[in-house]
Each structure stands twice: as structure tokens, then as C-alpha cells.
Amino acid sequence: MSWFHNLKNSVLDLSIAFSFDKSGYHRHQQQFDATDLDLDCHGKHYVITGANSGLGKATALAIAKRGGSIHMLCRNPERAEEARQDILAQSNNPNIFTTIIDMSDLENIRAAAPSFAGQPIDALIHNAGILPNTYQQSRQGYESTFATNILGPQLLTILLRENLKTTASSRLIWVSSGGMYPTRLDLKRLQTPKTPFDGVQAYSQTKRAQLELSALWAQKENLWSQSMHPGWADTKGVQNSLPRFQKLMEKRLRSSKEGADCIVWLAIAQKPREEPHACFWFDRKKVSEHYFPWTRTADPQQQELWDVLNSLLTPYLS
């Protein structure tokens, strides 16, 4: 590739608008190694939260087509079964299973986790997430964005960590968002958003925290843990939570399949598994975790995040 094309790509990526969108995916795709996903996943087990639609369903379908056993963790039984049947029909893979879990409900997660007892897990993919427009609380009284995007995934990972550790090449993947870039982790605001409630700010806090948790799981539990962002994809979540953005960008948004590509690559390809450290990924490439120096999280604050979450979750671990 010529220096001009390299310069052009660098400028377009810095623009964000022409990187996170569909055109950015198509440019980046030109650098993909097509053989990375030429894989047989038979005999491997993938647990995917929020797998009944959007990025989660696209991820489940891509892996199912390669023979992997898919465990779909979904909140709504009817939508879960509808998605399961669709994935069965498209993949011709009978090993598609559903577990009904509300990722904001800690008691629900604790009750469901034993169903995986003795089951090796090759990849746990934290995809489920919400961006509510109004303040809501979980069953245990936590702000719903914090409960769904952070507390629930942390509890599920704790409860399934031995399942991950039984597989030498297991993977833990956090689907974050480019929306976390302007945000510095604030533990107080993570748990108790400002009044009046701003759903975008609350969401951004949780997505920054997911990136930190990915690094912490790698450091403290020696799990291969990675975080990524999918760019701007046209999912039901975007349509419901950001209707103005969706309408404005409708023709430029990525498809769910395009948004899920990097998730699938991290979950099954050999190349990323060779990276020994927790990184942040976008379109199969390691990218910076920060656009601005003031968003960096100090080590003591990162440790505090770990301690606070584990303290809140202690009652659900016995």
C-alpha cells in the first residue's frame, strides 16, 4: 500500500465518523486475513450474553456455522427461542442452547450459573448491554445500566471462571463501545449517575469500566481477557436508545454481521490468542484505549473498582 493510501487511511480513522461507520469497516476489511476464520469449531463451547439479536445473534450465528456449540444467555424466553430456531435453520447446527438470564438480576444469575457445572467454556462473550433513556433500578436496587453492563457480567465471570480455566485456550471477551472514549472512570458516577439522569453518560461509564475489568481479569486471574468495540452498528439497541442518531446515520451504520466480525475473530481465531496482554481491539486491530490523556485510570482506582464490585457481589457467591 502506498504512502498516500496509508496517510488517507490514518486521516479517515482519526475522523471517527469515517472509521466507526460502514465505510471504515470496508476499508479495514481490505487488511483482514481471510484465512483467519477458516476454522472448525466443533467440540468447543461459546457462552454469549444477549445473543437473541444484534451483535450477539450475529456472533452466535457465525460461530454456529463453524460447528461451535452455542449457549445463548437471553432475558426474554420467546425472543430467545425465536433466535435459536433461526440460528438452527441457518447453521444446520443442532448444538444451540438457551439459558434464560436477566443480566441485571444478581439472584437470577446465581441461580442459573450451576447449569454450567462441569462444562468447559472456550469463550465467554459479554455482549448484553443497555442504554436506557430514563433512570431505572434493577431487582436488587442498583441503577440498571450499572447492574446490566457491569455487576451482572462480573458476577457471571466469577461464577464461571473455573469453567474457563479448564480450557487451556479459553477466552473472555468484553464488548465495549467507542462511546467510552470521552469518559474517565468515576466510581461514584458509575454506581450513582448524576441527576438529572443522562443515559449516554451512564452507558459511557460502564463501557469504560468494562475495559478496565478486562485488564483486571487478565492480571488477577491469568485469564486471556480482551475488550473491543464494534463501531457504529444498526442494532435494535441503537434504534431504541439512540433513535435520532440512528435516523441521521442510517445509511452509514454497519450491519450486525460487520459489527460482530471482531468479536467472532477474538473468540475463535488463533492470531489474537497469541497476544499475551489484555488489549482493546477494533476491526481486528489493537487500538488505543484513550483519545485523551485525562481519561486514563490510575492503578489505585482500577484496584478500587475490583474491590468495590467484589464487595457488592459477596452475598451472591455463597
N, C-alpha and C positions, 0 to 999 in steps of 0.2 A: 504494500500500500504506500502511495506517495506521501511526501511530507505535507502536501496540500490537503489530502484527504484526512490525514491524521490531525492536522490543525482544524479542519472543518468539524470533524467529529468531536474534538475537545471543546470547541466553542459551543456546539449544539448541546453537548452534555452539560456544560456549565449553565446553559439557559434553563434547565429543568423542564420547561414546557415542551421542548423538543427532545427530551430524553425519557421522561416518565411516560410519555404518551405512546401511541401505536407506532408512530414514525421512529421513535427511539428504539423500540423493540426490533423493528425491521432492520435498522442499521446495525444494532448489536448482534442480531441473529447471523449476520454475514460472517462474524468471527467465531461462531459456535463450531465445535467439532461434532459433526453429525453422528459419529460412531459412539459418542459418549452414552447415548441412551439405547444403543442396540444391545439390550440386556434381557436375560431371562430371570424373572424374579420369583419363579416357582419355589415354594418351600419357605418363603420369607413372609413376615407379618408386619403390617403397617397400621398403626393406630392414628386416625386423623379426626380431630375435633372439627365440628361444623362442616361435616362432609356431605350434607344433603343439597348444597347449592354453591354457586360461585366458584371461588378458588379451591375450596375443599373438595367439591364434587369433581372438578376438572382434574385435581391431583389424584383422587381416588380412581377415576376412570383411566388415566394414563398408566398408573401402576397396575391396575387390574388387567389391562390389555397385555401387560408383560408377564402375567401369571401370578402376581403377588396376592397374598391373602389380605383383604381389606377389612379393617374393623372401623366402622363409621360411628363416631360418637356424636349423637344429634339430640336436640331438645324435643322436637315435635315428632311423635311416632308416625303420623300419617305421611308427613313430608319425607321422613327417613325411609319408610318403606317404598314410597314412590321413587325416590332417588336410587334405592338399592335395586329395584326392578329394572330401572333404566340402565344402570351400570351392568347388571347381569346380561341384559339384552345386547348391549353394545360390545361387551368384552368376551362374552361366552365363557366367563369365569365363574364357577359356582361358589367360590370361596369369598363371598361378600356378606359381611355380617353387620348387624346394627346393635348398638347399645344406647339406650335412652338415658342421656345425662344432660342436666341443666348446668352449664359450666359456672353459673353464678351461685349455685346451691351447694355449699360445702358438705352438708349431710348427704345429699344425693350422690355426690362424687365418692364420698367414703363408702356408701352402701354399694355402689356399682363396681368399685375397684377390685373386690375379691373375685369377680367373674373372670379376671385375667390371671388368676393364681396358677403358677407353673407354666404360663405361656411366654415363651421368648418373644421379645419385641425387637424387630430390626430397626424400626424408626417410629418415634412418637412425634407427631407433627401438630404443633399448637397453632391451629388456623382460626378457630372460632373467635369472634370478637364483635363488639357492638360499639356504636357511636350514637347514643340516644340524644334527642333534642331537648329533653326535659329531665329534671332530676328524678331519679328512681332509686329504690333501695332493693337489695337482694333479700332473700328469705331470712338471712342472718343479720340484716340491718346495715350492710355496707353499701356504699354508693355502687350502682350496678356496673358501671364501666370498670371500676377498680376490681369488683368481685369477679366479673366475667373474664377480663383480659389479663388479670394478674393473680389474684388469690386462688381462683379455681385451677388455672394451669399449674401454679406452683404446688398446690396440694396433689393434683393428679400425678405430677412428676415425682414427688416424694413417694407416693403410694406405688408407683410403677418402676422405681429406679432399679430394683433388683431384677425385674423382668428385662430391663435394658442391659444390665450388667451381665446377664447370662449369655449375651451375644457379643462376641469379640469386636465386631464391626458395627455395633449399634449406633444410631444417630438420634439426636434430639434437635428439633428444628422449630424456631420461633418465627412466625410470620408477622413481622413488624410492619412499619409503614414509613414512607418518605415524609409523612406528616409529622414525624418526631424530630426532624432536623432543626426547627427553630427553638426547641424546648430543652431546657436544662432540668434534670431530675430534681424535683422538690417533694420530699417525702410527705410533708404536711399537705400539699395540694394533691398529691397522688391519692391520699386517703380521704381528704375533705376538700373538694373543689370550692372555688370562690363562689360567693353569692353576688349577683345572680348567676345561675348555673350556665356554663358555656361548654356544650358537649364536645366541641372540637378541641378545646384546651384539655379537657379531661381525657379524651382519647389520646391526644399527643403525649400527655404524661405517661399513660400506660404503655404506649408504644416505645417510648424511651426506656422505661423500666424493663420491658421485655428484652431489649438489647443488653442491658446490664445483667439481667438474670441469666441470659445465655452464657455470658462470660463467667459468671459465678458458678454455674453448674460445671463448667469445664475445670475451673480452678479447684473447687472444693470436693467434687465427686469424681473427677477424672473421666467425665463423660465427653464424648465428641459432641459438642453443642455449638450450633451456628444460628445466627439470625439473618434475616433478609427482608427486602421489601419488594413488592411485585410491580411497582409503578402504578399508573392510574388505570384500573380495570373497571369495566362496565358490569358490576355485580348488583344484585338486589340490595345489598347493604348500602352501596353508593347511591342507588336510585332512591332508597327510602330515607337515608340520613342526610344526603347532600344533593337534593333534587335540583337546585339551581346550578351547581357545579356540573351535575350530570347532563343537564339540558344544554349548558354552554359548551361542554366538551364532547358531547355525544358522539360526533363523528371521528373524534381523535382518541377515544378511550380504547384501551386494549381489550381483547376478548378475555374471557375467563381462562381459556387454554393458554393464551400468551402470558397472562399474569402468573399462571401456575407453573410455567416452564422451569423457572429457577428452583421452585420448591421441589418439583419432581427430580431435577438434576441433583440437588443436595441430598435427596432421600435415597437415590439408587445408584448414581454414577460413581465410578472409582476415583476419578480425578479430584473432586473436592475432599474425599475422605483422606487423601494424602496430606491435607493441610492440618498440622498438629495443633493449631491455636484456634480459639474462638474468633471468628471474623464476622463482618457484616457484608452481605452479598447483594448484588443487583444484576440481573441478566447474566448469570454465570461468571461474574467477576467480583473480586474483592473491591469494595469501595470504602471511602472514608465514613466513619461514624459521626463526623462533625463537619458542618459547613462553617460554623462559627466557634471561636475559641472559648466563649463563655458558656457553651453547652457541655463542656467536659465535666465528668463526675469524679470527684476526689475519692481516693481509696477508702477513707473512713466512712463516707456517705454510702458507697457501694456496700460495705460491710453492714452498715446500719439497715439498708434495705433488706438484706438477707436475714438479719436478726429480727427485724420487725415482722416480716412475713411469717417466719417460722414461729415466732411467739403467738401471733394471731391464729396460726394453724394447729398449735399444740393440742387443743381439745379434740381435734378430729383425727388424731394419729393413734389413739388408744382404742 
